[in-house]
Amino acid sequence: MQIWVDADACPKPVRDILIRTANRLEIVVTFISNQYHRIPQTKFLKAIQVPGGFDVADEYIVDQIEKDDLVITADIPLASLIIERNAFALNPRGKLYTVENIQDSLTMRNLKDELRSSGVDTGGQKPFNHKNREIFANQLDKFIRRNWQK
């Protein structure tokens, strides 16, 4: 199992959790982004900068993942593609996307997109906070315990 990170929109506290997890459990974590992100130099951490452009990082991740890999992303359409490839997607706020819930998540995202495009204020997402960080860390830990063999 490898962990891939859609890094451009990944909150710093989540990135820090992933860095500690990679080094502690010796799991390879690869950060994919359009912009440069500084990460520590260890054999378990990789940073790949892809060219700018719409969905370039997403396409790179989808092309690279293998069955049972985990991708950290808040991008619901990307999560859907990941699930289609028999891999797993975990939102930085701790929601694990599954075959059972991805369609509902896509439907809700598309509805909010339509409302925003017609001028309705949907309120947006609340700022990332300590509780979100805690939920993510717990869900990541639970996922690793269930799915990772060294």
N, C-alpha and C positions, 0 to 999 in steps of 0.2 A: 504494500500500500504506500502511496505517496500522497502528499497533501499539496494542492495547487491553490494559489491565492490570486484572486482578481484584485490586484493590489492598489490600483488607483483610487478606489472608493473604500478601501479597507481602513477602519478607524485605527489610530495608533495603539490604543490599548489592546485591540485584537491582534495586531501585528506583534506586539510584545509578548502576548500569551503564546502565539505560534512559535516565536523564536525560542522561548524557554522550553516549550514542549519538544521542539525538534532536537535541541541539544540534550535534554534530560532523557528522552526515550529513543534517541538516535533514529528519528524518522526524517526522511528528506522532505523539506518544505520548499517549494519553488514559488517565488513571487513574480507574477507577470504584470507588466505595466507599460503604459505609453511614456510615462515620465520616470526619471531616475529616482529610485528609493534607496537610501543607504541602509544596508543590513550588515550585521557582523559577519566576518569572514570565518566560517566553519565548514566542515565537510558535509554538514547536514542542511545548510542553507544555500539557496541559489536565488539570484535575481536576474531576470531576463527582461530587457527593455525591447519592446516591439515598436515598429514605426507608428506614428500617430495615424489616426483615421478611425472612422466609425466601426466599432466591433472588431478591430484588429486583434486586441488582446483576447477577446472572447473566442474568436476563431482559432487563435493559437492554442488556447487551453483545450478546446473541444478536439483539436487535431492531436494533441499530446496525451490526453488522459487515457488510462486503461481501466478495464473492469475493476471495480471496487476501490478506485482512487477516491479521495475526498477533495472537493473544491469548495473554498470559502468565497462566497459571493452574495451580494445583495441584489444582483441582476436576475430577476425571475425568468425572463426568456432564456438566459444562459443556463440557469438551474434546470429548466425543462430539457434543454439539449443534453446536459450532463446526465440526467436520469435516463434519457433515451439510449445513452451509451453504457448503461449498467454501472454507472458510478454514482457517487453521492454528492449532494450539495447542502452546505450548511450556511445559513445567513449569519452575518456578524452579530446579530442580535439573538442568536441561539435557535432559530427555527430550522429544523432539519426538513428539507424538502424531500418528499417521497412520491412514489407512483400514485399513492392514495390522495395526496393533498396538492400536488402541483397544478392540476387543472383549476381548482378553486382559487389558488393564488394567482394564476394567470388571468382568470376571469375578473377577479377583483382589481388587479393592476390595470387591465384594459378598461374597465369601467371608470376607474379614477382618471385614467388618461383621457378618456372621452369627456368626462365632466370638466377637467381642467382646460381642454381645448375649446370647450364651449363657454368658458368664462367662469365656471363655478370654482370657488375657492375650496379645495378639499382639505386644507389645513396643513398638508405636508407632514413629514415625519418629525417626531420630537427629537431633540438633541440626544446623542449617545451619552449614556450615563453609567454610573457605577453598577446599577442593577443589571443593565444590558451586558456589561462586561462579565459579571458574575454568571448570568444565565448562559452566555456563550462558553465560558470556561467549563461550566458543568456539563453542557451538552457535548463539547469536544471531548472531555474526559470520558463520558459515557460511551460515545461513539468509538473511541480508541480502545477502550476495554472490551467492547463487543466485537470489533472488527480487525484488530491488528495483532499479528503474530510476528515476533522478532526473528 
